[in-house]
Every structure is written in C-alpha cells, then in structure tokens.
Amino acid sequence: MAVKKGKAFERETAAIAGKYGKVVPKSGAYGTMDGIPQMAGDVRWMLPWFDSEIHLECKHGYSDKGQERKSMRIEREWFDKHLKQAKALNFHPAFAFKFKFTHENGMSKFVCFPFSTMEKLITQMDNMYLELEELRNEQKKRKEKTT
C-alpha cells in the first residue's frame, strides 16, 4: 500500500467523526511500545456521548504491482493485537477497511466493530433517542398549555 493513499484513507476515516475524529500521527508502534493509548490505532474517534474513545486501525486494499485484485486478506493477527491494546489501554477497538478498485455506490469502505462495542453504541444511541423523545414530549405539553 502506498503510504500516501493510506494516510488519505486515515484522514477520511477521522473526518467521519467530524471535530471528534483525529488521525494519530506516528501511530501504531509507539502506542504499543510505550503503552500510550493516544498512540494506539491510526485514527481516534472521541465521541462525547460514548463511554470511551474508539481507536481504529485503517487497512487499505492492496494490489499486485498495479494489477486489480478481487480480494483483500484480513489477518487475525491485526485483530488480536488491536484487541489486546484496547483491553490494556482502555479504548474501544475498531477497523476501517477500504477495498481498492471497488467504487460502486460508495461501497468500497467499511467499519468493523466487535459485538461488545456495537452493543454499547446502539444502547447509548437508544438512550439518547429516548431522552430526546422525552424532551420533545415535555416541550409539546408546555406548548399545549400556553395555547
């Protein structure tokens, strides 16, 4: 993978979270060696409503000397390493994948979460939705009282 294309994908992945996303400069090895959570993963999403940061490893599809490949090998070693870091450094692990030569309908990019992280995301989003509905109902009742 060309470093330039990988960095562009990291910036794109960080941008999904808007102001809450950041590319981790010199990520990976430094975070592992020094035990610095902010350095583990390629991208951090620091969502203010989530219980801890999400650190993403970005993997860009590969090609054989410029030739199109129909698949990308996903290594268990990547998951083992990132899950181990997440447990030791207290963050939620995730992966962002971009497959090369697959641009149909924007379906070339994916984010992969462990089930436990996805459960927490859905639970917290559901809780926020319920709170918002409660606020809307209160506002509606106040409005009805004044009319």
C-alpha positions as CSV (number, residue, x, y, z in Angstrom):
1,M,0.0,0.0,0.0
2,A,1.3,3.4,-0.8
3,V,1.8,5.5,2.3
4,K,0.2,8.5,0.6
5,K,-3.1,6.6,-0.1
6,G,-3.1,5.0,3.4
7,K,-2.8,8.5,5.0
8,A,-5.6,9.8,2.8
9,F,-7.8,7.0,4.0
10,E,-6.9,7.7,7.6
11,R,-7.9,11.4,7.2
12,E,-11.1,10.3,5.5
13,T,-11.8,7.9,8.4
14,A,-11.1,10.6,11.0
15,A,-13.4,13.0,9.1
16,I,-16.4,10.7,9.6
17,A,-16.5,11.8,13.3
18,G,-16.1,15.5,12.3
19,K,-14.4,17.5,15.1
20,Y,-14.3,14.4,17.3
21,G,-12.1,12.5,14.9
22,K,-8.3,12.7,14.8
23,V,-5.5,11.0,12.8
24,V,-2.9,9.6,15.2
25,P,0.5,10.8,13.9
26,K,3.2,8.1,14.0
27,S,0.6,5.7,15.4
28,G,0.9,2.0,15.9
29,A,4.4,1.1,17.1
30,Y,4.8,4.0,19.5
31,G,1.4,3.3,21.3
32,T,2.3,-0.4,21.6
33,M,5.8,0.1,22.8
34,D,5.1,2.9,25.3
35,G,1.6,2.0,26.4
36,I,0.2,5.3,25.3
37,P,-3.5,5.0,24.5
38,Q,-3.5,8.1,22.3
39,M,-0.9,6.5,20.0
40,A,-2.6,3.1,19.5
41,G,-4.5,2.8,16.3
42,D,-4.4,5.0,13.2
43,V,-7.5,7.1,14.0
44,R,-9.3,8.1,17.2
45,W,-12.9,9.0,17.5
46,M,-13.5,10.9,20.8
47,L,-17.3,10.9,20.8
48,P,-18.5,13.0,23.8
49,W,-21.6,10.8,24.3
50,F,-19.7,7.5,24.3
51,D,-18.1,5.9,27.3
52,S,-14.5,5.9,25.9
53,E,-12.6,6.6,22.8
54,I,-12.8,4.4,19.7
55,H,-9.4,3.7,18.1
56,L,-9.5,2.5,14.5
57,E,-6.9,0.6,12.6
58,C,-7.2,1.5,8.9
59,K,-6.5,-1.1,6.3
60,H,-6.5,-0.1,2.6
61,G,-6.9,-2.7,-0.1
62,Y,-3.8,-3.9,-1.8
63,S,-2.9,-4.5,-5.4
64,D,-0.3,-6.7,-7.1
65,K,2.1,-4.3,-8.9
66,G,-0.8,-2.2,-10.0
67,Q,-3.0,-5.1,-11.0
68,E,-6.5,-5.4,-9.8
69,R,-7.2,-7.9,-7.0
70,K,-10.6,-9.2,-6.3
71,S,-10.0,-9.8,-2.6
72,M,-8.1,-8.5,0.4
73,R,-6.6,-10.7,3.1
74,I,-7.8,-9.8,6.6
75,E,-5.3,-11.0,9.2
76,R,-6.4,-12.4,12.5
77,E,-3.1,-11.0,13.9
78,W,-4.4,-7.5,13.3
79,F,-7.5,-8.2,15.5
80,D,-5.5,-10.0,18.2
81,K,-3.1,-7.1,18.5
82,H,-5.7,-4.3,18.5
83,L,-8.0,-6.1,20.9
84,K,-5.0,-6.7,23.3
85,Q,-4.1,-3.0,23.1
86,A,-7.7,-2.0,23.7
87,K,-8.0,-4.1,26.8
88,A,-4.7,-2.8,28.2
89,L,-5.2,0.8,27.3
90,N,-9.0,1.1,27.9
91,F,-10.4,2.1,24.5
92,H,-12.9,0.5,22.1
93,P,-11.2,-1.1,19.1
94,A,-12.5,-0.9,15.5
95,F,-11.2,-1.4,12.0
96,A,-11.8,0.7,8.8
97,F,-11.3,-1.2,5.5
98,K,-11.1,0.2,2.1
99,F,-11.1,-2.1,-0.9
100,K,-9.2,-1.0,-3.9
101,F,-10.9,-0.8,-7.3
102,T,-14.4,-1.0,-5.7
103,H,-16.1,2.3,-6.0
104,E,-19.6,1.2,-7.0
105,N,-22.1,3.1,-4.9
106,G,-19.6,4.1,-2.3
107,M,-19.5,0.5,-1.1
108,S,-15.7,0.2,-1.0
109,K,-15.3,1.4,2.6
110,F,-16.4,-0.4,5.8
111,V,-16.0,-0.1,9.6
112,C,-15.9,-3.2,11.7
113,F,-16.6,-3.2,15.4
114,P,-16.5,-6.0,18.0
115,F,-20.1,-7.0,19.0
116,S,-19.5,-5.6,22.5
117,T,-18.7,-2.2,21.1
118,M,-21.6,-2.3,18.7
119,E,-23.9,-3.2,21.6
120,K,-22.7,-0.2,23.6
121,L,-23.0,2.1,20.7
122,I,-26.6,1.0,20.0
123,T,-27.5,1.1,23.7
124,Q,-26.2,4.7,24.1
125,M,-27.8,5.9,20.9
126,D,-31.1,4.3,22.0
127,N,-30.8,6.1,25.4
128,M,-30.1,9.4,23.7
129,Y,-33.1,8.9,21.4
130,L,-35.4,8.1,24.4
131,E,-34.1,11.3,26.2
132,L,-34.7,13.4,23.1
133,E,-38.3,12.0,22.8
134,E,-38.9,12.8,26.4
135,L,-37.7,16.3,25.9
136,R,-39.9,16.7,22.8
137,N,-42.9,15.4,24.7
138,E,-42.3,17.9,27.5
139,Q,-41.9,20.7,25.1
140,K,-45.1,19.7,23.3
141,K,-47.0,19.6,26.6
142,R,-45.7,23.1,27.5
143,K,-46.7,24.4,24.2
144,E,-50.2,23.0,24.5
145,K,-50.6,24.6,28.0
146,T,-49.8,28.0,26.6
147,T,-52.2,27.8,23.7
